[in-house]
Amino acid sequence: MNSHQSVGIVMIEDDAGHARLIEKNIRRAGISNDIKHFLDGTSALDYLFNDAGGPSHGGPALVLLDLNLPDMSGTSILEKIKQDEKLHRTPVVVLTTTDDKVEIQRCYDLGCNVYITKPVNYESFADAIRQLGLFLSVIQVPSAEEQ
Amino acid sequence: MPDKVRQRYEKIGRRRVLALLGVGLALLFIAITAAILTMGSISRDTDAVERTLQRQASIDSLATSNEQISAGRRGFLLQPDPAFTRTVRQASSDFEGEQKRLSDLLDSRAQKDRLEEIRNLNSDRTVIIDRMFADPNRAFLDARGLDFNVDNGVLITQDIREIAKEMSAFEEAELARRNRAQLQSLVQFYVVGGIAFLLLIAVLVSAVIVVLRYNRDLAKAQVSLRDANLGLEEAVQSRTSELMRANEEIQRFAYIVSHDLRSPLVNVLGFTSELDEARKTIHSHLAALYAENPDLRDEETWLAVDEDLPEALGFIRTSTEKMDRLINSILELSRQGRRKLQPEVLDMEELTENIVASLHQRAEDAGSDIQVHSIPDVESDRIAVEQIVQNLIENAIKYLSPQRPGEIRVEGSSAVGTVRVDVIDNGRGIAPEDHERIFELFRRAGTQDQEGEGLGLANVRALAYRLGGTIEVESELDQGARFRLSLPAKFVAQEAVT
């Protein structure tokens, strides 16, 4: 695989604090992938579907998605990604505060790859992010471009 | 209209009609009695009139015979013809016969006296006449110089005539009196009867009016009752749906609030950890620095990093964690409130036994014994009922009295349309002033030596209400407790009309 075709992380998260914490923990877990942060769904979708360097035009990516966004529901973003021909293989990690079973079920039904409840317990959150780091190193092997 | 008022109303109406009918009956009785009495008096008067007429006839024929005797005697004296003798004898016989008949007919003392007088006079006359017939010549001669105005026979005849006239007048007066009495009786009859009849009609009319008015009022009351009922049903329906909507709104609100509250908490806790990480860095740096250069050691700085900061961070963390638990509890409650209930027939004994089995270890550790007695089946939502029963039994295990081994009984009974499940323990009990408090969210009672957020019973009560039931507690401090769950035997879902 191409070394500069590393997986870009697209983080869609409206809470700046959460975004910072997630980033810190990702970095602390030893993951140096590029992180693109979007505060709302519209700009994130615009990047995902239309940006020249975005995932739909080549760059392999992983999406970290918060379900509570100011302008739209995270599930509709998930739906759009998973229904798009080019993007539907992009792994999506749903990261949200809801631990409602129905909500989780719905996300998996829509094709989310991992669902992580944002725990307030910081240690386990950090653990989860580290796990995500492992996950990221695994998916670095099959590039989204290879299909 | 409340039942009591209606009953009283009916009673008044009934009493009034009964009183009127009683008055009518009394009037009818009076009228009939008056008629009977009047009839009696009239027939008595009629009899008396008849007798008076008979007496009058008798007196008249007595007077006639008197005149015949007198005329016969006078004729004989003028001309001693045997024909006159016959006439006189015949008349005398008639007179005596009539006298006897009249004597039977008379009943007045005065009249009887008069008749007696007549009888005496007639006897005297008979003596005179007999003498005359015995010696006709002498009588004839005597008669020549006789002044009829002083003749005994003539005088007797005149006297008898007078007395007879008196008697006749008396009887006439009697007749008039009787006739008057008869008339009076009749008038009396008509007056009494008429009044009674009029009163009777009045009573009947008022009874009919009372009944009609009563019926009309009753009909009116029924109409208003029906209206009220209809209105009530509508009101209840609209209130129920309003309440349902409000309840749903609260559930949604609780959900959103608790959900959104978690977001900032993630930050607080996350950055608390970041702070701690930073502190650790500073701490180790300072430790190394002081180890190398003891002169630089500043006790205050060291204390801040080594004690004050970790203490403050620890408080922030525990408080935030507690807050998170509370928010999670609300979230859980609201989630349960949103869950759709699915009623099914529950074998309550099996359900309870399963819960007891799952709590077996905890019960054993606490040194308590749990017994399940007969519980009737219920048609309700399984998860909700399980949660309630589990919570109650857990509480019983949790709050045992340290002074005695725990004995927990789960008993069932059924009343009309309701199944009761009693969870009875001999534990530490709850003071009566806390009976309401323990069912409130985040409120607890008694010695706080057990973990908990004050959520269990709040949840139990919310669930019981949702299932259309109630939860009650009977307890005294240190006297054990009895929690009674009452559930409708058959749960009927009531969803809001939206």
Interface residues (C-beta under 8 A of the other chain):
Chain A: D15 G17 H18 L21 K24 N68 T97 T98 D100 K118 P119 V120 N121 Y122 E123 F125 A126
Chain B: H259 D260 R262 S263 P264 L265 V266 N267 L269 G270 F271 T272 S273 E274 T320 E321 D324 R335
